[in-house]
Amino acid sequence: MSDRYGHPRTNRLVIAVAVVVAIGALVWLAWAIKGKSSAEVTSGLTKYHVVNAHEATASFEVHLSSTSVKATCLLQAQAEDHSVVGEAHVKVPHNRGREMTLTETLRTERKAILVSLLGCTTPTQKQAQ
């Protein structure tokens, strides 16, 4: 085949760029996995319910790395126009174990259509998880 069509030319610059991009992607992936696995607190919204024009409830799961971690979670209620109509800062009880489900009632200034868990933080973990 090479006699008929010639030897294929390998563009070394393309290969070098591909290797650099692949290494960068692997470094970023390792960084992301390490950051998520070493978090002191992680959380996730399980359900919410709009009770009436001035009240909504939310249930969410919290996972602490240890029972001594002091965490605070932020819930936010939004109206149909996406404006924030209610907010609650929930202190996570650290005497209930490392994994728990919490339910919180939010007072709203008008009818909410959505409740979001923006995440939980600790004094040393400022990035909400």
N, C-alpha and C positions, 0 to 999 in steps of 0.2 A: 504494500500500500504506500509506503513512504517513497518508493521509486517513482510511483505514478503521480502522487499528489505532493510530494515533498514532506519534509519533517515539520510537524506542528510547532509553531512558535509559542513559547510560554511567556506571557507578559509578566515579568517578575514584580512589577509595580502593583499590578492587580492582585497578585497572590499576597504580597506584603500588606496591602491595605485590608484584604480579607482577614488575614491573620490578626492584625491589630484590632479590627472591629470585633472579631470573635473573642479575643482576650478581654477586651473592654466589656463585652456583654457578660462574660463569665464572672468578671470582677463585680459588676453591678448586681448580678444575681446572687452571688455569695454575700454581698453587703446587705441586700434586701432580706435574705433569709436570716442572717445573723441578727439584724435589727428586730425582726418580728419574733424570733425565738427567744431573745433576751429581754423582752418587754416585761416590766413589772406588773402591768395590768393590760388585759385585752377585754373587749366587750363587743356585744352584738345585739341589735334590736330583734326581739322575737315577735312582738305584736303591738299594735296600738289600737285605740278605740276613741272616737270622738263622741263624748257623752252628750253634750249640748253646746250651745253657743259660747259658753264660758268655761268649759271643762273638757279635758281629754286625759286619757290614761295611757301609759306605755309600760310594757314589760320588756326587760332586757337581761341578758346574761352577762356576768362579770367573772373573769378568771384572774386570780391574783397569783403572783409567783411565790408569795409566802403570806401567812396570816398576819404578819406584822406590817404589811404594806398599807399605807393610808392613801386611798384613792378618792377622786371626785369625778363624777360623770356629768356631762352636759346634754340635756334634752331640749329640743326646740320644736315648737308648734308653728306651722305656717298656714296662712290663709290662702284662698284661691288665687290671689294676686301675687303670691310668693313672699309676701311680707311676713316678718316674724311677729306672731301675736301672743306668744307665750314662751317662757323659758324656765327651766328648773336645773339647779346645780344640786346633784344628789351625792351626799357623802356615803361612801360604801362602808358598811359595817365590817370591820376587820376581825370580829369575833365569831363570824358565822362560817368559817372555813375558807378554803381557797376558791371554790366554785359556788356560785349562787345565782338565783334568778330574783330580780327586784322588780317591783311594780311601783310606779310613781304617778301621782295625779298632777297635771299641769293646769293652772288657771290661765285662761286666755281672755284677751280683751274683746275678741269677736270670734266667730266660728272658724275653727281650724279645719283643714282638710287633710293635713299630713303632720305626723310627728316623726322627728328624726333624732337618732342618737348620734351626736357629733363625736362621741368618744369619751374615754376616761384618761385622766392624767394623775400623776403622783408628784410630790415635791421635786423628785429627781428626774422624772420622765415627763417632759413638757409636750412631747408629740403625742396627740390623742391617738389611742389605739382602739 
